Amino acid sequence: MTQKLRIFVSATTRDLGSYRRAVGEWLRAQGHEPVVQDEFDVQPDFVTISRMLLERLSDCDGVVCLIGDHYG
């Protein structure tokens, strides 16, 4: 049996949001636990967002980063 991994899936919503969701769904189907932005609560400011992201990343076993033409 494969070990269940917690994987952070990173991508900009504007151009890669649908791909980020697809990767999350695929990871879930493989028995892993994806951490995707679509499930995050709205944060009030950049400092809070940075802190929240660091906390979420620290609990993960790995990261999938989808890179496209946009940033943010």
N, C-alpha and C positions, 0 to 999 in steps of 0.2 A: 504494500500500500504506500502511496506517495504521501510525503509529509505535507500537511496543510500549511501554506505560506501566506503571509499577509503582505500584499504587494501594493505600493502606492502607484497610481496611474496618473501621470502628469501630462497635460496638454492644454493649449489655449482653447477656449470655448468657441471663439469666433470662427476659426477655420477647422478645428479638429475635435470639437465637442462630440460629434457623432462617433468618431473613431475611438475616442476615450471611452465612451459608453460601451462600444462593441468589445473593446479589449477587456473592460470590466466584466461584461457578461461572459466572455470566453473564459476568463480566469475563474469565475464562479462555477462555470460548467465543468472545469477541470478539478474542482474541489478546493480551490484556494479562496482567500478572502481579499477581494480588491478594495482599496481605499480610493474613492473617486470623488472629485470636486462636486459632482451633482448631488452628493449626499451631505455636503457641508452646510452649516447654518451661515447666514449672512453675517459678516463681521463689520463693526463700525468704522475701523480705521486700519491703516497699514501696519501699525505696531501690533495690533491685536491679530491681524491676519498672519503676520510673520510668526508670532508666538504659537498660534494654533497650528500652522503648517509644521513648525519644528516639532511640536508635540506629536502630531500624527506621523511624521516621518520617523521619529525615534522609535516608534512601536512597530515599524515595518521591517520585513526581512529583505526587501528589495524594492527597486523603483523601475517602472517602465516610463520612459520620457519620449513622447511623440513630439517631433519638431517640425514646424511648418513655417509659414511666412509671417505670422503675427507674434506679438509678444505682449506680456502683461500679466 
